[in-house]
Amino acid sequence: MATKKGALAYKDFVEGIKKLEPEEQLSLVELISVRLKKLISGKKKKHSIMELAGLGAEIWKGVDAQEYVRNERSSWG
């Protein structure tokens, strides 16, 4: 039972799938799987380690790096 002009309802697809041979159904599953993988992977934003540059810089503002290291080393022994 088609709904709109040329558009198929979910039930129509299910009924159509039932009429396919098992090999055709498997091929359809593969086609859908590949399409979904592309959609999902397209939504995941890839990040770069460079995005972390400067993160936490405000914590070290006004701290002399050499003095900090010197104090840390002196606390070891």
Gaussian input, Z-matrix of N, CA and C with variables (Angstrom, degrees):
# hf/3-21g

backbone

0 1
 N
 C     1     B1
 C     2     B2     1     A1
 N     3     B3     2     A2     1     D1
 C     4     B4     3     A3     2     D2
 C     5     B5     4     A4     3     D3
 N     6     B6     5     A5     4     D4
 C     7     B7     6     A6     5     D5
 C     8     B8     7     A7     6     D6
 N     9     B9     8     A8     7     D7
 C    10    B10     9     A9     8     D8
 C    11    B11    10    A10     9     D9
 N    12    B12    11    A11    10    D10
 C    13    B13    12    A12    11    D11
 C    14    B14    13    A13    12    D12
 N    15    B15    14    A14    13    D13
 C    16    B16    15    A15    14    D14
 C    17    B17    16    A16    15    D15
 N    18    B18    17    A17    16    D16
 C    19    B19    18    A18    17    D17
 C    20    B20    19    A19    18    D18
 N    21    B21    20    A20    19    D19
 C    22    B22    21    A21    20    D20
 C    23    B23    22    A22    21    D21
 N    24    B24    23    A23    22    D22
 C    25    B25    24    A24    23    D23
 C    26    B26    25    A25    24    D24
 N    27    B27    26    A26    25    D25
 C    28    B28    27    A27    26    D26
 C    29    B29    28    A28    27    D27
 N    30    B30    29    A29    28    D28
 C    31    B31    30    A30    29    D29
 C    32    B32    31    A31    30    D30
 N    33    B33    32    A32    31    D31
 C    34    B34    33    A33    32    D32
 C    35    B35    34    A34    33    D33
 N    36    B36    35    A35    34    D34
 C    37    B37    36    A36    35    D35
 C    38    B38    37    A37    36    D36
 N    39    B39    38    A38    37    D37
 C    40    B40    39    A39    38    D38
 C    41    B41    40    A40    39    D39
 N    42    B42    41    A41    40    D40
 C    43    B43    42    A42    41    D41
 C    44    B44    43    A43    42    D42
 N    45    B45    44    A44    43    D43
 C    46    B46    45    A45    44    D44
 C    47    B47    46    A46    45    D45
 N    48    B48    47    A47    46    D46
 C    49    B49    48    A48    47    D47
 C    50    B50    49    A49    48    D48
 N    51    B51    50    A50    49    D49
 C    52    B52    51    A51    50    D50
 C    53    B53    52    A52    51    D51
 N    54    B54    53    A53    52    D52
 C    55    B55    54    A54    53    D53
 C    56    B56    55    A55    54    D54
 N    57    B57    56    A56    55    D55
 C    58    B58    57    A57    56    D56
 C    59    B59    58    A58    57    D57
 N    60    B60    59    A59    58    D58
 C    61    B61    60    A60    59    D59
 C    62    B62    61    A61    60    D60
 N    63    B63    62    A62    61    D61
 C    64    B64    63    A63    62    D62
 C    65    B65    64    A64    63    D63
 N    66    B66    65    A65    64    D64
 C    67    B67    66    A66    65    D65
 C    68    B68    67    A67    66    D66
 N    69    B69    68    A68    67    D67
 C    70    B70    69    A69    68    D68
 C    71    B71    70    A70    69    D69
 N    72    B72    71    A71    70    D70
 C    73    B73    72    A72    71    D71
 C    74    B74    73    A73    72    D72
 N    75    B75    74    A74    73    D73
 C    76    B76    75    A75    74    D74
 C    77    B77    76    A76    75    D75
 N    78    B78    77    A77    76    D76
 C    79    B79    78    A78    77    D77
 C    80    B80    79    A79    78    D78
 N    81    B81    80    A80    79    D79
 C    82    B82    81    A81    80    D80
 C    83    B83    82    A82    81    D81
 N    84    B84    83    A83    82    D82
 C    85    B85    84    A84    83    D83
 C    86    B86    85    A85    84    D84
 N    87    B87    86    A86    85    D85
 C    88    B88    87    A87    86    D86
 C    89    B89    88    A88    87    D87
 N    90    B90    89    A89    88    D88
 C    91    B91    90    A90    89    D89
 C    92    B92    91    A91    90    D90
 N    93    B93    92    A92    91    D91
 C    94    B94    93    A93    92    D92
 C    95    B95    94    A94    93    D93
 N    96    B96    95    A95    94    D94
 C    97    B97    96    A96    95    D95
 C    98    B98    97    A97    96    D96
 N    99    B99    98    A98    97    D97
 C   100   B100    99    A99    98    D98
 C   101   B101   100   A100    99    D99
 N   102   B102   101   A101   100   D100
 C   103   B103   102   A102   101   D101
 C   104   B104   103   A103   102   D102
 N   105   B105   104   A104   103   D103
 C   106   B106   105   A105   104   D104
 C   107   B107   106   A106   105   D105
 N   108   B108   107   A107   106   D106
 C   109   B109   108   A108   107   D107
 C   110   B110   109   A109   108   D108
 N   111   B111   110   A110   109   D109
 C   112   B112   111   A111   110   D110
 C   113   B113   112   A112   111   D111
 N   114   B114   113   A113   112   D112
 C   115   B115   114   A114   113   D113
 C   116   B116   115   A115   114   D114
 N   117   B117   116   A116   115   D115
 C   118   B118   117   A117   116   D116
 C   119   B119   118   A118   117   D117
 N   120   B120   119   A119   118   D118
 C   121   B121   120   A120   119   D119
 C   122   B122   121   A121   120   D120
 N   123   B123   122   A122   121   D121
 C   124   B124   123   A123   122   D122
 C   125   B125   124   A124   123   D123
 N   126   B126   125   A125   124   D124
 C   127   B127   126   A126   125   D125
 C   128   B128   127   A127   126   D126
 N   129   B129   128   A128   127   D127
 C   130   B130   129   A129   128   D128
 C   131   B131   130   A130   129   D129
 N   132   B132   131   A131   130   D130
 C   133   B133   132   A132   131   D131
 C   134   B134   133   A133   132   D132
 N   135   B135   134   A134   133   D133
 C   136   B136   135   A135   134   D134
 C   137   B137   136   A136   135   D135
 N   138   B138   137   A137   136   D136
 C   139   B139   138   A138   137   D137
 C   140   B140   139   A139   138   D138
 N   141   B141   140   A140   139   D139
 C   142   B142   141   A141   140   D140
 C   143   B143   142   A142   141   D141
 N   144   B144   143   A143   142   D142
 C   145   B145   144   A144   143   D143
 C   146   B146   145   A145   144   D144
 N   147   B147   146   A146   145   D145
 C   148   B148   147   A147   146   D146
 C   149   B149   148   A148   147   D147
 N   150   B150   149   A149   148   D148
 C   151   B151   150   A150   149   D149
 C   152   B152   151   A151   150   D150
 N   153   B153   152   A152   151   D151
 C   154   B154   153   A153   152   D152
 C   155   B155   154   A154   153   D153
 N   156   B156   155   A155   154   D154
 C   157   B157   156   A156   155   D155
 C   158   B158   157   A157   156   D156
 N   159   B159   158   A158   157   D157
 C   160   B160   159   A159   158   D158
 C   161   B161   160   A160   159   D159
 N   162   B162   161   A161   160   D160
 C   163   B163   162   A162   161   D161
 C   164   B164   163   A163   162   D162
 N   165   B165   164   A164   163   D163
 C   166   B166   165   A165   164   D164
 C   167   B167   166   A166   165   D165
 N   168   B168   167   A167   166   D166
 C   169   B169   168   A168   167   D167
 C   170   B170   169   A169   168   D168
 N   171   B171   170   A170   169   D169
 C   172   B172   171   A171   170   D170
 C   173   B173   172   A172   171   D171
 N   174   B174   173   A173   172   D172
 C   175   B175   174   A174   173   D173
 C   176   B176   175   A175   174   D174
 N   177   B177   176   A176   175   D175
 C   178   B178   177   A177   176   D176
 C   179   B179   178   A178   177   D177
 N   180   B180   179   A179   178   D178
 C   181   B181   180   A180   179   D179
 C   182   B182   181   A181   180   D180
 N   183   B183   182   A182   181   D181
 C   184   B184   183   A183   182   D182
 C   185   B185   184   A184   183   D183
 N   186   B186   185   A185   184   D184
 C   187   B187   186   A186   185   D185
 C   188   B188   187   A187   186   D186
 N   189   B189   188   A188   187   D187
 C   190   B190   189   A189   188   D188
 C   191   B191   190   A190   189   D189
 N   192   B192   191   A191   190   D190
 C   193   B193   192   A192   191   D191
 C   194   B194   193   A193   192   D192
 N   195   B195   194   A194   193   D193
 C   196   B196   195   A195   194   D194
 C   197   B197   196   A196   195   D195
 N   198   B198   197   A197   196   D196
 C   199   B199   198   A198   197   D197
 C   200   B200   199   A199   198   D198
 N   201   B201   200   A200   199   D199
 C   202   B202   201   A201   200   D200
 C   203   B203   202   A202   201   D201
 N   204   B204   203   A203   202   D202
 C   205   B205   204   A204   203   D203
 C   206   B206   205   A205   204   D204
 N   207   B207   206   A206   205   D205
 C   208   B208   207   A207   206   D206
 C   209   B209   208   A208   207   D207
 N   210   B210   209   A209   208   D208
 C   211   B211   210   A210   209   D209
 C   212   B212   211   A211   210   D210
 N   213   B213   212   A212   211   D211
 C   214   B214   213   A213   212   D212
 C   215   B215   214   A214   213   D213
 N   216   B216   215   A215   214   D214
 C   217   B217   216   A216   215   D215
 C   218   B218   217   A217   216   D216
 N   219   B219   218   A218   217   D217
 C   220   B220   219   A219   218   D218
 C   221   B221   220   A220   219   D219
 N   222   B222   221   A221   220   D220
 C   223   B223   222   A222   221   D221
 C   224   B224   223   A223   222   D222
 N   225   B225   224   A224   223   D223
 C   226   B226   225   A225   224   D224
 C   227   B227   226   A226   225   D225
 N   228   B228   227   A227   226   D226
 C   229   B229   228   A228   227   D227
 C   230   B230   229   A229   228   D228

   B1=1.4479
   B2=1.5189
   B3=1.2803
   B4=1.4560
   B5=1.5235
   B6=1.3199
   B7=1.4622
   B8=1.5198
   B9=1.3152
   B10=1.4570
   B11=1.5115
   B12=1.2989
   B13=1.4592
   B14=1.5245
   B15=1.3072
   B16=1.4554
   B17=1.5196
   B18=1.3279
   B19=1.4617
   B20=1.5251
   B21=1.3229
   B22=1.4572
   B23=1.5180
   B24=1.3053
   B25=1.4582
   B26=1.5269
   B27=1.3205
   B28=1.4621
   B29=1.5264
   B30=1.3297
   B31=1.4702
   B32=1.5244
   B33=1.3241
   B34=1.4698
   B35=1.5284
   B36=1.3179
   B37=1.4632
   B38=1.5291
   B39=1.3223
   B40=1.4665
   B41=1.5171
   B42=1.3004
   B43=1.4680
   B44=1.5295
   B45=1.3215
   B46=1.4627
   B47=1.5180
   B48=1.3272
   B49=1.4687
   B50=1.5270
   B51=1.3152
   B52=1.4708
   B53=1.5307
   B54=1.3287
   B55=1.4648
   B56=1.5323
   B57=1.3140
   B58=1.4674
   B59=1.5235
   B60=1.3105
   B61=1.4631
   B62=1.5291
   B63=1.3324
   B64=1.4686
   B65=1.5280
   B66=1.3147
   B67=1.4650
   B68=1.5258
   B69=1.3434
   B70=1.4657
   B71=1.5207
   B72=1.3280
   B73=1.4676
   B74=1.5248
   B75=1.3239
   B76=1.4577
   B77=1.5336
   B78=1.2943
   B79=1.4613
   B80=1.5335
   B81=1.3109
   B82=1.4654
   B83=1.5234
   B84=1.3242
   B85=1.4693
   B86=1.5250
   B87=1.3162
   B88=1.4636
   B89=1.5230
   B90=1.3182
   B91=1.4584
   B92=1.5334
   B93=1.3117
   B94=1.4643
   B95=1.5209
   B96=1.3259
   B97=1.4607
   B98=1.5274
   B99=1.3138
   B100=1.4667
   B101=1.5278
   B102=1.3103
   B103=1.4652
   B104=1.5293
   B105=1.3228
   B106=1.4643
   B107=1.5297
   B108=1.3350
   B109=1.4638
   B110=1.5176
   B111=1.3345
   B112=1.4666
   B113=1.5210
   B114=1.3221
   B115=1.4610
   B116=1.5293
   B117=1.3158
   B118=1.4622
   B119=1.5228
   B120=1.3179
   B121=1.4607
   B122=1.5203
   B123=1.3135
   B124=1.4497
   B125=1.5162
   B126=1.3219
   B127=1.4622
   B128=1.5233
   B129=1.3151
   B130=1.4599
   B131=1.5155
   B132=1.3122
   B133=1.4517
   B134=1.5184
   B135=1.3094
   B136=1.4604
   B137=1.5177
   B138=1.3038
   B139=1.4518
   B140=1.5220
   B141=1.2910
   B142=1.4568
   B143=1.5201
   B144=1.3111
   B145=1.4597
   B146=1.5263
   B147=1.3100
   B148=1.4621
   B149=1.5307
   B150=1.3281
   B151=1.4657
   B152=1.5242
   B153=1.3274
   B154=1.4575
   B155=1.5285
   B156=1.3218
   B157=1.4658
   B158=1.5222
   B159=1.3347
   B160=1.4595
   B161=1.5148
   B162=1.3203
   B163=1.4546
   B164=1.5230
   B165=1.2886
   B166=1.4617
   B167=1.5183
   B168=1.3212
   B169=1.4643
   B170=1.5257
   B171=1.3295
   B172=1.4698
   B173=1.5295
   B174=1.3145
   B175=1.4628
   B176=1.5302
   B177=1.3258
   B178=1.4576
   B179=1.5295
   B180=1.3144
   B181=1.4619
   B182=1.5306
   B183=1.3034
   B184=1.4564
   B185=1.5216
   B186=1.3358
   B187=1.4633
   B188=1.5247
   B189=1.3263
   B190=1.4620
   B191=1.5314
   B192=1.3212
   B193=1.4615
   B194=1.5224
   B195=1.3276
   B196=1.4709
   B197=1.5148
   B198=1.3020
   B199=1.4646
   B200=1.5301
   B201=1.3174
   B202=1.4576
   B203=1.5300
   B204=1.3305
   B205=1.4698
   B206=1.5265
   B207=1.3066
   B208=1.4598
   B209=1.5364
   B210=1.3181
   B211=1.4766
   B212=1.5279
   B213=1.3312
   B214=1.4682
   B215=1.5277
   B216=1.3056
   B217=1.4637
   B218=1.5131
   B219=1.3095
   B220=1.4668
   B221=1.5286
   B222=1.3137
   B223=1.4645
   B224=1.5365
   B225=1.3337
   B226=1.4639
   B227=1.5181
   B228=1.2826
   B229=1.4573
   B230=1.4349
   A1=110.42
   A2=117.62
   A3=121.18
   A4=108.96
   A5=115.44
   A6=119.44
   A7=109.16
   A8=117.18
   A9=121.12
   A10=109.07
   A11=115.77
   A12=122.24
   A13=110.14
   A14=117.58
   A15=121.29
   A16=114.62
   A17=119.57
   A18=121.71
   A19=109.64
   A20=115.26
   A21=119.70
   A22=110.23
   A23=115.76
   A24=121.32
   A25=108.60
   A26=116.71
   A27=122.61
   A28=110.61
   A29=116.25
   A30=120.89
   A31=111.18
   A32=116.18
   A33=120.34
   A34=110.76
   A35=115.56
   A36=119.44
   A37=110.75
   A38=116.11
   A39=120.43
   A40=110.29
   A41=116.73
   A42=120.72
   A43=110.50
   A44=116.89
   A45=120.88
   A46=111.97
   A47=116.15
   A48=121.10
   A49=110.42
   A50=116.30
   A51=120.29
   A52=111.78
   A53=116.54
   A54=120.71
   A55=112.43
   A56=117.28
   A57=121.01
   A58=110.70
   A59=115.63
   A60=121.52
   A61=108.11
   A62=118.38
   A63=120.31
   A64=113.80
   A65=117.38
   A66=120.95
   A67=111.18
   A68=115.06
   A69=119.89
   A70=111.05
   A71=116.44
   A72=120.42
   A73=110.46
   A74=115.88
   A75=120.76
   A76=110.50
   A77=116.68
   A78=121.54
   A79=110.34
   A80=116.39
   A81=121.43
   A82=111.21
   A83=116.17
   A84=120.59
   A85=109.81
   A86=117.19
   A87=121.50
   A88=110.90
   A89=116.69
   A90=121.36
   A91=110.78
   A92=116.56
   A93=121.10
   A94=110.59
   A95=117.14
   A96=122.00
   A97=111.56
   A98=117.06
   A99=121.62
   A100=109.77
   A101=116.98
   A102=121.54
   A103=110.88
   A104=116.86
   A105=120.38
   A106=111.82
   A107=117.22
   A108=120.29
   A109=111.02
   A110=116.63
   A111=120.84
   A112=110.69
   A113=116.30
   A114=120.22
   A115=111.43
   A116=116.07
   A117=120.76
   A118=110.92
   A119=116.86
   A120=119.63
   A121=111.11
   A122=117.77
   A123=121.36
   A124=112.27
   A125=116.89
   A126=121.49
   A127=112.35
   A128=117.30
   A129=120.65
   A130=108.94
   A131=115.44
   A132=119.22
   A133=108.38
   A134=115.74
   A135=120.28
   A136=107.76
   A137=115.63
   A138=121.23
   A139=110.77
   A140=113.98
   A141=121.08
   A142=108.60
   A143=116.61
   A144=121.36
   A145=110.06
   A146=116.09
   A147=120.89
   A148=112.26
   A149=117.58
   A150=120.94
   A151=111.37
   A152=116.76
   A153=120.67
   A154=112.88
   A155=116.60
   A156=120.51
   A157=110.01
   A158=115.70
   A159=121.47
   A160=114.31
   A161=117.57
   A162=120.88
   A163=109.76
   A164=118.11
   A165=122.81
   A166=113.56
   A167=117.35
   A168=120.62
   A169=111.78
   A170=116.55
   A171=119.39
   A172=112.05
   A173=117.48
   A174=121.34
   A175=110.48
   A176=116.07
   A177=121.25
   A178=113.29
   A179=116.71
   A180=120.31
   A181=109.93
   A182=116.45
   A183=121.58
   A184=114.22
   A185=117.63
   A186=121.02
   A187=108.40
   A188=116.02
   A189=120.89
   A190=107.85
   A191=115.80
   A192=120.76
   A193=111.86
   A194=117.47
   A195=120.33
   A196=111.39
   A197=116.66
   A198=120.72
   A199=110.75
   A200=116.08
   A201=121.27
   A202=110.41
   A203=116.11
   A204=120.98
   A205=110.07
   A206=117.21
   A207=121.51
   A208=110.70
   A209=117.46
   A210=121.63
   A211=111.69
   A212=116.31
   A213=119.31
   A214=110.72
   A215=116.69
   A216=120.26
   A217=111.44
   A218=116.56
   A219=118.72
   A220=111.72
   A221=117.38
   A222=120.14
   A223=112.57
   A224=116.60
   A225=120.07
   A226=113.41
   A227=117.65
   A228=116.77
   A229=113.46
   D1=105.31
   D2=178.31
   D3=-76.90
   D4=144.14
   D5=-179.29
   D6=-88.39
   D7=-89.92
   D8=178.77
   D9=-77.40
   D10=173.61
   D11=178.36
   D12=-53.63
   D13=105.06
   D14=176.14
   D15=82.12
   D16=-14.73
   D17=-179.28
   D18=-84.42
   D19=142.89
   D20=179.80
   D21=-108.21
   D22=145.08
   D23=175.59
   D24=-86.42
   D25=162.70
   D26=179.18
   D27=-51.86
   D28=-45.22
   D29=-179.33
   D30=-58.82
   D31=-36.48
   D32=179.23
   D33=-63.42
   D34=-41.50
   D35=178.00
   D36=-63.50
   D37=-45.49
   D38=-179.05
   D39=-59.92
   D40=-45.14
   D41=179.45
   D42=-64.21
   D43=-39.83
   D44=178.58
   D45=-64.15
   D46=-40.05
   D47=179.39
   D48=-63.01
   D49=-39.62
   D50=179.69
   D51=-60.18
   D52=-26.85
   D53=-178.06
   D54=-83.75
   D55=-10.74
   D56=-179.31
   D57=-78.62
   D58=153.24
   D59=173.13
   D60=-70.03
   D61=155.83
   D62=-179.90
   D63=-54.35
   D64=-38.94
   D65=179.03
   D66=-64.64
   D67=-38.20
   D68=178.16
   D69=-68.93
   D70=-38.14
   D71=177.09
   D72=-63.29
   D73=-42.43
   D74=179.23
   D75=-64.27
   D76=-40.09
   D77=177.47
   D78=-63.08
   D79=-39.56
   D80=177.89
   D81=-65.09
   D82=-41.94
   D83=177.48
   D84=-60.37
   D85=-43.45
   D86=179.07
   D87=-62.61
   D88=-44.55
   D89=179.69
   D90=-60.35
   D91=-46.24
   D92=179.18
   D93=-64.73
   D94=-41.44
   D95=179.88
   D96=-60.64
   D97=-46.41
   D98=179.49
   D99=-61.86
   D100=-43.44
   D101=-179.72
   D102=-62.95
   D103=-44.00
   D104=-179.72
   D105=-66.65
   D106=-38.77
   D107=177.67
   D108=-60.19
   D109=-40.62
   D110=178.69
   D111=-65.27
   D112=-41.91
   D113=179.73
   D114=-64.70
   D115=-43.86
   D116=-177.92
   D117=-68.50
   D118=-46.08
   D119=-178.36
   D120=-67.11
   D121=-27.65
   D122=177.99
   D123=-69.77
   D124=-25.16
   D125=-177.95
   D126=-84.51
   D127=-22.94
   D128=-179.68
   D129=-78.50
   D130=120.92
   D131=178.94
   D132=-83.21
   D133=129.61
   D134=176.71
   D135=-82.74
   D136=138.34
   D137=-178.97
   D138=-108.85
   D139=153.15
   D140=177.21
   D141=-110.93
   D142=146.37
   D143=176.17
   D144=-60.45
   D145=-25.03
   D146=-179.07
   D147=-66.51
   D148=-17.45
   D149=176.98
   D150=-66.09
   D151=-18.50
   D152=-179.24
   D153=-85.60
   D154=-6.90
   D155=-178.46
   D156=-58.36
   D157=128.88
   D158=177.80
   D159=83.09
   D160=-4.44
   D161=-179.53
   D162=-64.19
   D163=125.97
   D164=179.88
   D165=81.61
   D166=10.63
   D167=-177.60
   D168=-59.63
   D169=-31.74
   D170=-177.98
   D171=-64.63
   D172=-24.98
   D173=179.60
   D174=-66.40
   D175=-35.26
   D176=-175.22
   D177=-94.94
   D178=0.67
   D179=-178.11
   D180=-60.75
   D181=126.72
   D182=178.44
   D183=83.79
   D184=2.94
   D185=-179.93
   D186=-99.19
   D187=127.80
   D188=176.79
   D189=-79.87
   D190=120.01
   D191=-175.22
   D192=-60.38
   D193=-44.17
   D194=-179.16
   D195=-64.19
   D196=-42.03
   D197=178.92
   D198=-63.68
   D199=-41.74
   D200=178.97
   D201=-60.27
   D202=-48.85
   D203=-179.37
   D204=-62.96
   D205=-42.94
   D206=179.09
   D207=-59.30
   D208=-45.51
   D209=178.33
   D210=-63.58
   D211=-40.99
   D212=178.75
   D213=-63.23
   D214=-46.13
   D215=-178.52
   D216=-63.92
   D217=-37.90
   D218=-179.61
   D219=-69.21
   D220=-23.19
   D221=179.65
   D222=-79.02
   D223=-12.45
   D224=-178.90
   D225=-74.07
   D226=-28.80
   D227=-170.09
   D228=-127.32

